[in-house]
Amino acid sequence: MDFTLTAAEETVVRHVARRVRAGMPATDDEVADALGDEARPLLQSLLDKGWLVVGEDRALVLSTIARAVLSDHGSTGES
């Protein structure tokens, strides 16, 4: 897993984390609708880096390691 994130990638991770925590996991299309089409290459980068995985019904969720990283940093995913 690549632990380096750009500021834009971190924004996407936090958005996905908020959606999952709210019980409303988002698909790539829903993330792009919320954050703009510029989020699409960021989503692919995060999938490649191991931060995101595709769950049920194409919903994006944080990988187990990503959840642990956010938890270890005391992040609530709010920004």
All heavy atoms as an XYZ file, in Angstrom:
590
protein
N       0.853     -1.180      0.000
C       0.000      0.000      0.000
C       0.888      1.229      0.000
O       1.867      1.307      0.708
C      -0.898     -0.008      1.234
C      -1.796      1.201      1.316
S      -3.082      0.944      2.531
C      -3.766      2.555      2.568
N       0.512      2.192     -0.798
C       1.215      3.479     -0.874
C       0.542      4.426      0.112
O      -0.627      4.767     -0.031
C       1.126      4.020     -2.297
C       1.893      5.309     -2.501
O       2.283      5.958     -1.499
O       2.098      5.690     -3.658
N       1.291      4.852      1.125
C       0.712      5.680      2.175
C       0.730      7.166      1.850
O       0.214      7.964      2.616
C       1.424      5.432      3.506
C       1.112      4.077      4.073
C       1.993      3.027      3.905
C      -0.071      3.848      4.750
C       1.693      1.776      4.417
C      -0.374      2.598      5.262
C       0.510      1.556      5.087
N       1.327      7.546      0.731
C       1.367      8.959      0.384
C       0.098      9.359     -0.347
O      -0.354      8.675     -1.263
C       2.590      9.281     -0.507
O       2.517      8.488     -1.692
C       3.890      8.990      0.221
N      -0.472     10.451      0.095
C      -1.684     10.983     -0.531
C      -1.473     12.448     -0.866
O      -0.886     13.187     -0.078
C      -2.885     10.890      0.421
C      -3.436      9.533      0.771
C      -4.628      9.677      1.705
C      -3.835      8.762     -0.462
N      -2.006     12.853     -1.998
C      -2.053     14.272     -2.303
C      -3.212     14.874     -1.513
O      -4.073     14.149     -0.993
C      -2.290     14.508     -3.801
O      -3.605     14.028     -4.141
C      -1.243     13.812     -4.673
N      -3.249     16.182     -1.447
C      -4.357     16.847     -0.752
C      -5.689     16.495     -1.416
O      -6.699     16.268     -0.732
C      -4.143     18.353     -0.731
N      -5.692     16.425     -2.743
C      -6.923     16.095     -3.464
C      -7.357     14.662     -3.172
O      -8.554     14.390     -2.988
C      -6.725     16.301     -4.963
N      -6.400     13.727     -3.118
C      -6.740     12.343     -2.792
C      -7.285     12.239     -1.364
O      -8.240     11.507     -1.119
C      -5.510     11.443     -2.939
C      -5.099     11.204     -4.369
C      -3.783     10.486     -4.497
O      -2.913     10.621     -3.598
O      -3.609      9.786     -5.508
N      -6.699     12.989     -0.447
C      -7.182     12.968      0.933
C      -8.628     13.469      1.017
O      -9.436     12.926      1.768
C      -6.293     13.810      1.836
C      -6.689     13.709      3.290
C      -5.736     14.415      4.232
O      -4.641     14.817      3.810
O      -6.118     14.562      5.404
N      -8.958     14.476      0.221
C     -10.332     14.977      0.178
C     -11.285     13.869     -0.249
O     -12.358     13.698      0.336
C     -10.435     16.180     -0.778
O      -9.612     17.223     -0.279
C     -11.867     16.664     -0.937
N     -10.898     13.107     -1.249
C     -11.740     12.006     -1.733
C     -11.875     10.930     -0.656
O     -12.972     10.436     -0.395
C     -11.190     11.422     -3.046
C     -11.960     10.173     -3.456
C     -11.236     12.461     -4.158
N     -10.760     10.571     -0.011
C     -10.792      9.560      1.050
C     -11.743      9.992      2.162
O     -12.570      9.216      2.634
C      -9.378      9.294      1.605
C      -9.437      8.497      2.907
C      -8.536      8.557      0.581
N     -11.648     11.235      2.571
C     -12.502     11.727      3.656
C     -13.975     11.745      3.236
O     -14.858     11.427      4.029
C     -12.038     13.102      4.123
C     -10.710     13.031      4.847
C     -10.268     14.379      5.372
N      -8.980     14.295      6.006
C      -8.752     13.822      7.222
N      -9.759     13.374      7.941
N      -7.547     13.784      7.725
N     -14.231     12.081      1.980
C     -15.610     12.067      1.474
C     -16.167     10.640      1.522
O     -17.289     10.418      2.003
C     -15.651     12.625      0.044
C     -17.016     12.581     -0.562
N     -17.985     13.511     -0.274
C     -17.575     11.694     -1.427
C     -19.086     13.213     -0.937
N     -18.863     12.110     -1.641
N     -15.393      9.689      1.021
C     -15.830      8.292      1.028
C     -16.044      7.822      2.469
O     -17.048      7.166      2.774
C     -14.827      7.387      0.284
C     -15.145      5.914      0.491
C     -14.813      7.726     -1.208
N     -15.133      8.176      3.368
C     -15.258      7.766      4.775
C     -16.533      8.320      5.400
O     -17.235      7.604      6.126
C     -14.034      8.226      5.566
N     -16.846      9.584      5.118
C     -18.085     10.177      5.661
C     -19.308      9.451      5.141
O     -20.249      9.187      5.891
C     -18.165     11.672      5.305
C     -17.345     12.558      6.194
C     -17.671     14.023      5.986
N     -17.488     14.462      4.615
C     -16.340     14.916      4.109
N     -15.266     14.982      4.857
N     -16.282     15.307      2.853
N     -19.308      9.141      3.855
C     -20.459      8.442      3.261
C     -20.650      7.063      3.886
O     -21.768      6.671      4.222
C     -20.283      8.308      1.746
C     -20.348      9.592      0.945
C     -21.770     10.090      0.785
N     -22.671      9.108      0.237
C     -23.215      9.143     -0.972
N     -22.944     10.146     -1.784
N     -24.036      8.199     -1.371
N     -19.548      6.345      4.054
C     -19.628      4.999      4.632
C     -20.121      5.087      6.069
O     -21.001      4.328      6.490
C     -18.265      4.282      4.550
C     -18.263      3.004      5.375
C     -17.913      3.987      3.090
N     -19.573      6.022      6.835
C     -19.974      6.188      8.233
C     -21.446      6.551      8.351
O     -22.117      6.153      9.299
C     -19.102      7.257      8.892
C     -18.844      7.021     10.337
C     -17.870      7.976     10.992
N     -17.791      9.288     10.418
C     -16.855      9.709      9.551
N     -15.907      8.896      9.152
N     -16.860     10.930      9.090
N     -21.962      7.279      7.373
C     -23.373      7.668      7.379
C     -24.278      6.538      6.874
O     -25.492      6.688      6.823
C     -23.572      8.916      6.520
N     -23.671      5.423      6.498
C     -24.452      4.292      6.004
C     -24.893      4.444      4.564
O     -25.830      3.789      4.129
N     -24.207      5.326      3.831
C     -24.557      5.584      2.431
C     -23.312      5.499      1.546
O     -22.883      6.492      0.970
C     -25.176      6.969      2.288
C     -26.406      7.173      3.124
S     -27.146      8.831      2.989
C     -25.770      9.929      2.811
N     -22.702      4.308      1.438
C     -21.520      4.196      0.587
C     -21.824      4.678     -0.827
O     -22.942      4.505     -1.318
C     -21.187      2.711      0.594
C     -21.956      2.124      1.723
C     -23.107      3.033      2.003
N     -20.850      5.313     -1.458
C     -21.045      5.921     -2.769
C     -20.354      5.114     -3.866
O     -19.310      4.510     -3.644
C     -20.481      7.339     -2.764
N     -20.933      5.139     -5.038
C     -20.265      4.586     -6.217
C     -19.327      5.652     -6.771
O     -19.365      6.818     -6.351
C     -21.282      4.207     -7.308
O     -21.911      5.408     -7.779
C     -22.323      3.222     -6.802
N     -18.516      5.259     -7.738
C     -17.620      6.231     -8.375
C     -18.411      7.361     -9.028
O     -18.014      8.529     -8.942
C     -16.693      5.555     -9.384
C     -17.443      4.811    -10.483
O     -18.579      4.360    -10.261
O     -16.876      4.690    -11.584
N     -19.544      7.033     -9.608
C     -20.369      8.070    -10.232
C     -20.906      9.058     -9.200
O     -20.947     10.266     -9.445
C     -21.545      7.443    -10.992
C     -21.101      6.696    -12.243
O     -20.033      7.038    -12.809
O     -21.826      5.770    -12.654
N     -21.309      8.551     -8.044
C     -21.823      9.440     -6.993
C     -20.725     10.328     -6.418
O     -20.963     11.503     -6.126
C     -22.485      8.611     -5.888
C     -23.774      7.963     -6.358
C     -24.294      6.895     -5.410
O     -23.499      6.253     -4.691
O     -25.519      6.702     -5.411
N     -19.517      9.793     -6.294
C     -18.393     10.620     -5.826
C     -18.095     11.696     -6.854
O     -17.897     12.861     -6.506
C     -17.149      9.758     -5.532
C     -15.934     10.638     -5.251
C     -17.410      8.812     -4.358
N     -18.092     11.333     -8.128
C     -17.839     12.315     -9.181
C     -18.938     13.372     -9.226
O     -18.660     14.552     -9.450
C     -17.711     11.622    -10.538
N     -20.178     12.973     -8.997
C     -21.274     13.951     -8.944
C     -21.065     14.942     -7.807
O     -21.322     16.133     -7.952
C     -22.632     13.253     -8.769
C     -23.104     12.536    -10.025
O     -22.541     12.787    -11.115
O     -24.040     11.721     -9.903
N     -20.600     14.440     -6.663
C     -20.422     15.295     -5.485
C     -19.162     16.153     -5.566
O     -19.176     17.314     -5.162
C     -20.375     14.436     -4.225
N     -18.080     15.584     -6.094
C     -16.787     16.275     -6.066
C     -16.316     16.766     -7.428
O     -15.302     17.447     -7.506
C     -15.718     15.355     -5.464
C     -15.984     14.859     -4.040
C     -14.863     13.926     -3.595
C     -16.137     16.022     -3.084
N     -17.021     16.405     -8.474
C     -16.628     16.808     -9.823
C     -15.900     15.698    -10.554
O     -15.342     14.787     -9.937
N     -15.913     15.793    -11.878
C     -15.286     14.754    -12.701
C     -13.789     14.625    -12.457
O     -13.204     13.586    -12.744
C     -15.549     15.009    -14.186
C     -16.933     14.535    -14.608
O     -17.465     13.598    -13.974
O     -17.485     15.102    -15.569
N     -13.164     15.671    -11.911
C     -11.735     15.581    -11.619
C     -11.449     14.549    -10.522
O     -10.305     14.144    -10.316
C     -11.136     16.941    -11.248
C     -11.773     17.605    -10.057
C     -12.994     18.462    -10.387
O     -13.474     18.478    -11.536
O     -13.476     19.137     -9.464
N     -12.490     14.093     -9.840
C     -12.316     13.054     -8.818
C     -12.090     11.674     -9.436
O     -11.530     10.792     -8.787
C     -13.532     13.012     -7.891
N     -12.495     11.476    -10.681
C     -12.388     10.143    -11.295
C     -10.952      9.618    -11.341
O     -10.699      8.486    -10.919
C     -13.031     10.127    -12.674
C     -14.533     10.212    -12.589
C     -15.183     10.013    -13.953
N     -16.599     10.279    -13.888
C     -17.523      9.434    -13.430
N     -17.152      8.258    -12.978
N     -18.795      9.767    -13.412
N      -9.984     10.392    -11.830
C      -8.609      9.853    -11.817
C      -8.076      9.674    -10.391
O      -7.251      8.794    -10.129
C      -7.784     10.874    -12.601
C      -8.635     12.081    -12.747
C     -10.058     11.652    -12.547
N      -8.557     10.488     -9.469
C      -8.148     10.342     -8.069
C      -8.672      9.035     -7.495
O      -7.969      8.345     -6.748
C      -8.651     11.522     -7.239
C      -8.124     12.895     -7.644
C      -8.852     13.986     -6.885
C      -6.632     12.983     -7.441
N      -9.901      8.680     -7.852
C     -10.472      7.410     -7.404
C      -9.633      6.237     -7.909
O      -9.325      5.316     -7.154
C     -11.918      7.263     -7.880
C     -12.933      8.173     -7.218
C     -14.253      8.124     -7.971
C     -13.122      7.789     -5.761
N      -9.245      6.301     -9.172
C      -8.421      5.223     -9.730
C      -7.078      5.153     -9.018
O      -6.591      4.071     -8.689
C      -8.213      5.413    -11.234
C      -7.479      4.257    -11.878
C      -8.210      2.932    -11.689
O      -9.369      2.817    -12.043
N      -7.541      1.941    -11.131
N      -6.489      6.303     -8.740
C      -5.220      6.341     -8.028
C      -5.363      5.732     -6.631
O      -4.510      4.949     -6.189
C      -4.724      7.788     -7.923
O      -3.555      7.858     -7.145
N      -6.445      6.062     -5.950
C      -6.678      5.529     -4.603
C      -6.942      4.028     -4.621
O      -6.538      3.310     -3.704
C      -7.824      6.285     -3.924
C      -7.482      7.739     -3.582
C      -8.745      8.529     -3.286
C      -6.502      7.797     -2.418
N      -7.600      3.550     -5.662
C      -7.786      2.109     -5.824
C      -6.431      1.442     -6.048
O      -6.122      0.423     -5.427
C      -8.733      1.812     -6.989
C     -10.204      2.106     -6.747
C     -10.966      2.157     -8.065
C     -10.816      1.070     -5.815
N      -5.613      2.030     -6.914
C      -4.290      1.479     -7.209
C      -3.386      1.486     -5.979
O      -2.595      0.568     -5.775
C      -3.610      2.258     -8.337
C      -4.297      2.098     -9.679
O      -5.117      1.157     -9.844
O      -4.034      2.928    -10.571
N      -3.497      2.523     -5.159
C      -2.663      2.650     -3.963
C      -3.152      1.774     -2.813
O      -2.463      1.613     -1.821
C      -2.638      4.102     -3.477
C      -1.848      5.025     -4.372
C      -1.858      6.435     -3.805
C      -1.003      7.363     -4.635
N      -0.925      8.714     -4.024
N      -4.365      1.246     -2.921
C      -4.900      0.374     -1.887
C      -5.706      1.074     -0.809
O      -6.040      0.474      0.210
N      -6.033      2.335     -1.021
C      -6.836      3.072     -0.041
C      -8.316      2.744     -0.158
O      -9.018      2.729      0.839
C      -6.633      4.583     -0.209
C      -5.371      5.052      0.402
C      -4.119      5.037     -0.167
C      -5.188      5.594      1.707
N      -3.196      5.531      0.703
C      -3.824      5.883      1.859
C      -6.057      5.852      2.750
C      -3.311      6.422      3.032
C      -5.551      6.401      3.913
C      -4.190      6.677      4.055
N      -8.782      2.524     -1.367
C     -10.194      2.228     -1.608
C     -10.333      0.850     -2.221
O      -9.433      0.377     -2.926
C     -10.814      3.246     -2.563
C     -10.849      4.701     -2.128
C     -11.480      5.553     -3.221
C     -11.592      4.870     -0.814
N     -11.464      0.232     -1.950
C     -11.834     -1.015     -2.608
C     -13.280     -0.884     -3.060
O     -14.035     -0.069     -2.530
C     -11.661     -2.243     -1.681
C     -10.205     -2.484     -1.343
C     -12.475     -2.102     -0.416
N     -13.633     -1.696     -4.030
C     -15.009     -1.697     -4.521
C     -15.755     -2.794     -3.793
O     -15.371     -3.963     -3.839
C     -15.058     -1.920     -6.051
C     -16.492     -1.953     -6.541
C     -14.261     -0.842     -6.773
N     -16.800     -2.396     -3.101
C     -17.607     -3.337     -2.335
C     -18.853     -3.731     -3.094
O     -18.891     -3.700     -4.330
N     -19.877     -4.055     -2.333
C     -21.144     -4.466     -2.925
C     -21.758     -3.352     -3.765
O     -21.622     -2.171     -3.440
C     -22.124     -4.852     -1.813
C     -21.694     -6.061     -1.021
C     -22.682     -6.388      0.074
O     -23.879     -6.108     -0.095
O     -22.230     -6.925      1.092
N     -22.423     -3.730     -4.823
C     -23.137     -2.784     -5.689
C     -22.247     -1.648     -6.184
O     -22.693     -0.502     -6.281
C     -24.365     -2.208     -4.967
C     -25.360     -3.282     -4.583
O     -25.476     -4.261     -5.349
O     -25.999     -3.137     -3.536
N     -20.951     -1.945     -6.437
C     -19.987     -0.961     -6.949
C     -19.696      0.152     -5.944
O     -19.097      1.165     -6.292
C     -20.479     -0.325     -8.261
C     -20.474     -1.235     -9.450
C     -20.856     -0.522    -10.747
N     -20.376      0.824    -10.861
C     -21.130      1.866    -11.198
N     -22.409      1.696    -11.454
N     -20.613      3.066    -11.297
N     -20.107     -0.004     -4.701
C     -19.875      1.024     -3.695
C     -18.399      1.042     -3.304
O     -17.766     -0.004     -3.148
C     -20.728      0.769     -2.463
N     -17.871      2.238     -3.142
C     -16.490      2.413     -2.721
C     -16.421      2.432     -1.198
O     -17.223      3.107     -0.548
C     -15.934      3.727     -3.273
C     -15.855      3.796     -4.782
C     -15.633      5.235     -5.231
C     -14.746      2.898     -5.301
N     -15.479      1.696     -0.659
C     -15.255      1.680      0.780
C     -13.759      1.785      1.033
O     -12.950      1.508      0.146
C     -15.830      0.409      1.448
C     -17.339      0.367      1.324
C     -15.213     -0.849      0.866
N     -13.410      2.194      2.240
C     -12.004      2.249      2.616
C     -11.484      0.839      2.838
O     -12.192     -0.009      3.393
C     -11.821      3.054      3.900
C     -12.204      4.524      3.844
C     -12.030      5.147      5.223
C     -11.368      5.266      2.825
N     -10.251      0.595      2.417
C      -9.632     -0.695      2.688
C      -9.415     -0.835      4.187
O      -9.456      0.149      4.941
C      -8.302     -0.811      1.946
O      -7.348      0.083      2.509
N      -9.172     -2.029      4.633
C      -8.921     -2.281      6.049
C      -7.731     -1.459      6.536
O      -7.778     -0.852      7.614
C      -8.667     -3.786      6.287
O      -9.809     -4.510      5.831
C      -8.408     -4.089      7.743
N      -6.678     -1.418      5.742
C      -5.486     -0.657      6.133
C      -5.790      0.833      6.176
O      -5.370      1.539      7.091
C      -4.313     -0.969      5.186
C      -3.898     -2.431      5.334
C      -3.131     -0.043      5.452
C      -2.874     -2.906      4.332
N      -6.555      1.342      5.217
C      -6.910      2.762      5.209
C      -7.724      3.120      6.448
O      -7.499      4.167      7.065
C      -7.684      3.114      3.945
N      -8.656      2.256      6.825
C      -9.436      2.509      8.046
C      -8.523      2.568      9.258
O      -8.682      3.422     10.136
C     -10.519      1.447      8.232
C     -11.676      1.579      7.255
C     -12.866      0.700      7.626
N     -12.535     -0.685      7.904
C     -12.522     -1.666      7.015
N     -12.817     -1.416      5.750
N     -12.223     -2.893      7.374
N      -7.540      1.676      9.316
C      -6.605      1.664     10.444
C      -5.750      2.930     10.448
O      -5.517      3.509     11.509
C      -5.717      0.424     10.371
N      -5.304      3.365      9.285
C      -4.496      4.590      9.206
C      -5.297      5.785      9.699
O      -4.809      6.581     10.508
C      -3.987      4.829      7.766
C      -3.402      6.216      7.618
C      -2.970      3.763      7.379
N      -6.521      5.923      9.239
C      -7.354      7.035      9.679
C      -7.631      6.960     11.174
O      -7.621      7.966     11.874
C      -8.665      7.080      8.896
C      -8.544      7.469      7.427
C      -9.905      7.400      6.763
C      -7.931      8.835      7.261
N      -7.858      5.757     11.675
C      -8.113      5.567     13.090
C      -6.873      5.910     13.915
O      -6.959      6.562     14.948
C      -8.554      4.137     13.349
O      -8.728      3.914     14.719
N      -5.710      5.468     13.457
C      -4.452      5.713     14.170
C      -4.126      7.202     14.243
O      -3.506      7.659     15.184
C      -3.291      4.986     13.514
C      -3.315      3.496     13.790
O      -4.093      3.062     14.666
O      -2.560      2.774     13.124
N      -4.550      7.948     13.251
C      -4.290      9.389     13.232
C      -5.372     10.165     13.965
O      -5.397     11.379     13.929
C      -4.162      9.896     11.789
C      -2.878      9.484     11.170
N      -2.797      8.514     10.203
C      -1.598      9.898     11.400
C      -1.535      8.350      9.852
N      -0.795      9.172     10.573
N      -6.301      9.446     14.603
C      -7.361     10.127     15.350
C      -8.303     10.878     14.450
O      -8.995     11.790     14.870
N      -8.325     10.515     13.175
C      -9.172     11.208     12.210
C     -10.612     10.783     12.364
O     -10.909      9.599     12.501
C      -8.723     10.882     10.786
O      -9.629     11.405      9.860
N     -11.479     11.758     12.345
C     -12.897     11.438     12.345
C     -13.428     11.419     10.932
O     -14.591     11.128     10.706
C     -13.688     12.500     13.138
O     -13.522     13.764     12.512
C     -13.236     12.535     14.581
N     -12.553     11.768      9.986
C     -13.008     11.837      8.604
C     -13.757     13.106      8.309
O     -14.287     13.284      7.231
N     -13.819     14.007      9.238
C     -14.532     15.276      9.036
C     -13.561     16.298      8.496
O     -12.443     16.407      8.942
C     -15.103     15.787     10.360
C     -16.049     14.834     11.038
C     -17.294     14.559     10.241
O     -17.804     15.466      9.559
O     -17.779     13.427     10.286
N     -14.000     17.030      7.507
C     -13.215     18.155      7.014
C     -14.102     19.106      6.270
O     -15.216     18.856      5.997
C     -12.088     17.680      6.102
O     -12.581     17.032      4.960
